[in-house]
Amino acid sequence: MKRSVFVFFALLALVPSALAAQPSRALSFVGQIVAIHYQHPGIAVRISPKRVLEVTVTPNTSIQRAGGFATLASLRLGDRVEVLAARSGKMLVAQSISAH
């Protein structure tokens, strides 16, 4: 019994280091919408004068505007947005988009 408790706590102690070893796949950024794609749902966000990020929007993406829930169709070119996205291969997939 003592041995199994010891093994349990020893494994539990390894969990934080195992989690820390995983590279972060989340990316948070702020920018301005410069394109909206409806056929392959997504947006292009200018985050600096020379850099635009393409972000895929899925049915699981939470979109908010003025504190309420919104849709991709309610976003407008020029909107300032805060985006939380996850990397999926070479793509960025939006988890949440907040428009201002």
Secondary structure, DSSP 4 states (H G I P E B T S, - for coil): -HHHHHHHHHHHHHHHHHHHHSPP-EEEEEEEEEEEETTTTEEEEEEETTEEEEEE--TT-EEEETTEE--GGG--TT-EEEEEEEEETTEEEEEEEEE-
